[in-house]
């Protein structure tokens, strides 16, 4: 049984207050709280096992090497990949940049096309702009349907012989729609197109099988899945990683180099991991993945879906609430309150102990589609409760009273 009250005891942050109220955190699409086991794992490295990796012939170093290898194997199991296809990065942004500059910049030519959508996060837009400038390739946008959803039909409409890469999020970070990534990938591969998937909002919330999805690259961040900041993952099919150049060079990623400039890199994934890794982050990531796997990703997905529906039902009863993504499949609900600027509303919610994100959410192209300069994003995770949702609704209604009083 999914016992949320018991689960919440694992998270020290849930004991905190904000503005003299119990903290209700609805900004989980931005980052997530860390269970005590993750904090303990990080502390273990710093207090009892500090050493570098792959650089010493003593017990501490050997043990760190074992932990890094074990984490790589665990992450591979988590997304159904091979350990040789798991690269440790600083986060999803670095993972996408590695693909953009290590693969795309190497192989794209003038007038080749990269397809994105208006709903993409800056991390999955700006690297491709830069690659286009470097190579002469062109960035084009797949149109969204009226609801703001990406469909296979619209992908087909803009794909042609010049299309070489499709870079899209499996779950978008503002509207929260689940993209039919498996169907898009099947279509793309039929036409020789590489699919780069941003999994920052999907991997932490739903069961992920990269072999089933058949994506070529997948990126995600540890801090959005109960892990530490500064650690992330790039999954890539080994044959493609083998063709990809490293984004950084340095110690630990080469087998040899000489005075003539000849350099031999190690095989993936090591050739992408120059310098000292975020070892404490890797310890924390292992603990986070272990924790999520124990809860069960399908259980997490089911609970979030139920909680989303509960909150959505309450929001729909409020005539002054605009809901932009009623039918999204994720735990993201994006709203506005009529005649109230999003950041003003979020500031008011803060006064009630409720943390909600307001603004453009790093998806600045989407504002034109939504026809609003900013929105309030409510993003759920498995430790949120119906009681917190009730507090949010109560605060929004209380805000109605204050709006009327000061009008």
Secondary structure, DSSP 8 states (H G I E B T S, - for coil): ---HHHHHTTBGGGG-EETTEE-EEEBTTT----BHHHHHHHHHHHHH----SSS-SSHHHHHHHHHHHHHHHHHHHHHT--GGGEEEESSHHHHHHHHIIIIIHHH--TT-EEEEETT--GGGTHHHHHHHHHH--EEEEE---TTS---HHHHHHH--TTEEEEEEESB-TTT--B--HHHHHHHHHHTT-EEEEE-TTTTTTS---HHHH--SEEEEEGGGGTS-TT-EEEEE-HHHHHHS--SS--TTSEEEE-TT--EEE--TTGGG--S---HHHHHHHHHHHHHHHHH-HHHHHHHHHHHHHHHHHHHHT-TTEEES-TT-SSSEEEEEETTB-HHHHHHHHHHTTEEEEEE-TT-TTHHHHHTSS-EEEEE--TT--HHHHHHHHHHHHHHHHHHHHH-
